Amino acid sequence: MGSVFDFSDLDYAEALNHFINREMISEIVLVDDVSCTFIKNTILKTNNHYTKAEQKMSRLQKSNAERFALLDTDKQKELLAKLNFYRQSYELLDVAFIGGKIDDGSISTSGLICDRTNAKFERLQLE
């Protein structure tokens, strides 16, 4: 989500806020899939087209290099998905109009890490 949407654009944030109010949204679930092309490309260091999403994933991996060092590929994908959830959550807190709703409890946020290969889902909460 944070790789696709431009939350720094005030008009966009205002339109998103209007949508949230109109649809009476009370929960935002951020979903990251360990099979996501961007996650796989980052971990395997292949097919990187330097998209905004891949750049963000690469920065997350590099800034947490020591955490990835001893993990096998599947665990690295899982860790990158979790780190991306936290990155997206904190970015959402900074969005005009929306961050305040999260802070005051009007909107709750959570994450869902999906592993389609193993038919596994893990729910995450912002710490």
Secondary structure, 3 states (H helix, E strand, C coil): CCCCCCCCCHHHHHHHHHHHHHCCCCEEEEEEECCCHHHHHHHHCCCCCCCHHHHHHHHHHHHCHHHHCCCCHHHHHHHHHHHHHHHHHHHHHCCCCHHHHHHCCCCEEEEEEEECCCCEEEEEECC
